[in-house]
């Protein structure tokens, strides 16, 4: 399948690699299908490219930046992803890169859950106050306090 994008130009994607998000992603409920785009020499950040609309999100595995990140899901949400257990699901977070990249953050409250075996995804909203909406990945708390 040929996909035309503003960011990447025309790219060939394998239809077997399309991930369905039946409820869409927060703010983009009408975009239900996405694919990952990998950049050479970058195994930390990926692009999640929309199929129906030309939108793309930078995503990452939150464990790269917060190794103790853990989520708990109700059994029905795991089954919604057609998985048997949480370990069958890959977890990604959306990355926000502002004008000043030192303030790059990941959203730990709204992870993207993907069952890579069934190509189905879902964004969940965690009610865990321990995880911020903006977790700054390039600054520790001391550096952040001094920068603000």
C-alpha positions in Angstrom: 0.0 0.0 0.0 1.3 3.4 -0.9 0.8 6.1 1.7 1.3 9.8 0.9 2.5 11.9 3.9 3.8 15.4 4.3 6.5 14.4 6.7 7.9 11.3 5.0 6.7 11.8 1.4 5.3 8.7 -0.4 6.1 5.5 1.6 5.3 1.9 0.9 3.7 0.2 3.9 2.8 -3.4 4.5 -0.9 -3.7 5.2 -0.1 -6.4 7.7 1.6 -3.8 9.8 -1.4 -1.5 10.2 -2.6 -1.2 13.8 -6.3 -0.6 14.4 -7.3 1.7 17.2 -11.1 1.1 17.3 -11.6 4.2 19.6 -8.9 6.3 18.0 -6.4 8.3 20.0 -7.4 11.1 22.3 -8.1 14.2 20.2 -8.2 12.1 17.0 -11.2 9.8 17.3 -11.7 9.5 13.6 -8.2 8.2 12.8 -8.5 4.5 13.6 -5.5 3.0 11.6 -1.9 3.7 12.1 1.5 2.2 11.2 4.9 2.6 12.8 7.7 4.3 10.8 11.2 3.7 11.9 14.1 6.0 11.3 17.6 4.5 10.7 20.0 4.6 13.6 17.2 5.4 16.1 15.8 2.6 18.2 14.4 4.8 21.0 11.9 6.9 19.1 9.4 5.8 16.4 6.7 7.6 14.4 3.1 6.4 14.7 1.7 7.5 11.3 -2.0 7.8 10.7 -3.4 6.1 7.6 -6.8 7.9 7.1 -5.3 11.3 8.0 -1.8 12.6 7.6 -1.0 12.9 11.3 2.0 11.4 13.1 3.1 11.1 16.7 6.6 10.5 18.0 6.3 7.6 20.4 8.7 5.7 22.7 8.8 2.9 25.1 8.5 4.6 28.5 10.8 2.2 30.2 13.7 3.8 28.3 13.2 6.9 30.5 11.3 5.6 33.5 12.4 2.0 34.2 10.0 1.6 37.1 7.0 2.6 35.0 4.2 0.0 35.6 0.6 0.0 34.7 -2.3 -2.1 35.9 -5.2 -2.9 33.7 -8.6 -4.4 34.4 -9.0 -7.8 32.8 -11.7 -6.4 30.3 -9.2 -3.9 28.9 -6.6 -6.7 28.3 -9.3 -8.7 26.6 -10.3 -5.7 24.5 -6.8 -5.9 23.0 -7.4 -9.6 22.3 -4.5 -10.5 24.7 -4.5 -13.0 27.5 -2.2 -11.1 29.8 -0.6 -7.7 30.2 2.8 -9.1 29.2 1.4 -9.7 25.7 0.9 -5.9 25.2 3.5 -3.4 24.1 3.4 0.0 25.9 4.3 3.3 24.2 3.9 6.9 25.2 3.5 9.9 23.1 6.4 12.3 23.0 6.0 16.0 23.0 8.9 18.0 21.6 8.5 21.8 22.3 10.5 24.6 20.7 13.1 24.1 23.4 13.9 20.4 23.1 15.4 20.2 26.7 11.7 20.3 27.8 10.8 17.2 25.7 8.3 15.1 27.7 6.4 11.8 27.5 2.8 11.4 28.6 2.8 8.7 31.3 -0.9 9.2 32.1 -2.1 8.3 28.6 -0.1 5.3 27.3 -0.8 3.6 24.0 -1.2 -0.1 24.5 -0.7 -2.3 21.4 -1.1 -6.0 21.0 1.6 -6.6 18.3 0.3 -10.1 17.5 -3.2 -8.9 16.7 -2.4 -5.4 15.5 -4.9 -3.8 17.8 -4.3 -0.7 20.0 -5.9 1.4 22.5 -5.0 4.6 24.5 -5.9 4.4 28.1 -6.0 7.1 30.8 -4.4 6.1 34.0 -5.7 7.4 37.3 -2.3 6.9 39.0 -1.3 10.3 40.3 2.3 9.1 40.5 2.6 9.5 36.7 2.5 13.0 35.3 1.0 14.1 32.0 4.5 15.6 31.2 7.4 13.6 32.3 10.5 15.5 31.2 12.9 12.9 29.8 16.1 15.0 29.4 16.0 16.8 32.8 16.0 15.6 36.4 13.9 17.5 38.9 16.7 19.7 40.1 17.6 20.8 36.5 13.9 21.4 35.8 13.4 23.5 38.8 16.4 25.7 37.9 15.2 26.0 34.2 11.8 27.2 35.2 
